[in-house]
Amino acid sequence: MRLVILGAGGYGHVIEDIANQFKRYEEILFLDDNTENKCSSFIEYIDPNTEFYPAFGNNEIRMKWLDELEKNECLIASFIHPSAYVSPKANIESGCVILPLSVVNTNVVIEKGCIINCGAIIDHDCHIGKGCHICLSATIKANNKIPACTKIESGCVIENNTFI
């Protein structure tokens, strides 16, 4: 398998690091508009043995690229670090990254393209809208529905039933 990462910034290198830990890819490539290998050249790499991941910290840009990749029938990579706890009753959609030491509890839905960063906790019965970024050590307590493309900053605590 090959992984093509769109975006060669800091978040792109986080994805490269976690992908290397899985040992599932023989080759990892970066496309970035600040290099000669532009993101728009992704079409040249589409094949049944290539997965793609749009590694942009900006939620709207990440979702724009995820939609473009899906429109072109690309295989989308997702990553769940082995040190994260994800309940077997949670539903994680495509293009999500669950980073080390995160907790995704019972009956949580995480829509496509979300970043659940290191040490974040999402308690039971929460719904995280597409393209959200739950930053380092943020806590979302039970029964919240976080709107699409929301960024919950590092260390924030969202009380029960705040977003309904």
Secondary structure, 3 states (H helix, E strand, C coil): CEEEEECCCHHHHHHHHHHHHHCCCCEEEEECCCCCCCHHHHHHHCCCCEEEEECCCCHHHHHHHHHHHHHCCCEECCEECCCCEECCCCEECCCCEECCCCEECCCCEECCCCEECCCCEECCCCEECCCCEECCCCEECCCCEECCCCEECCCCEECCCCCC
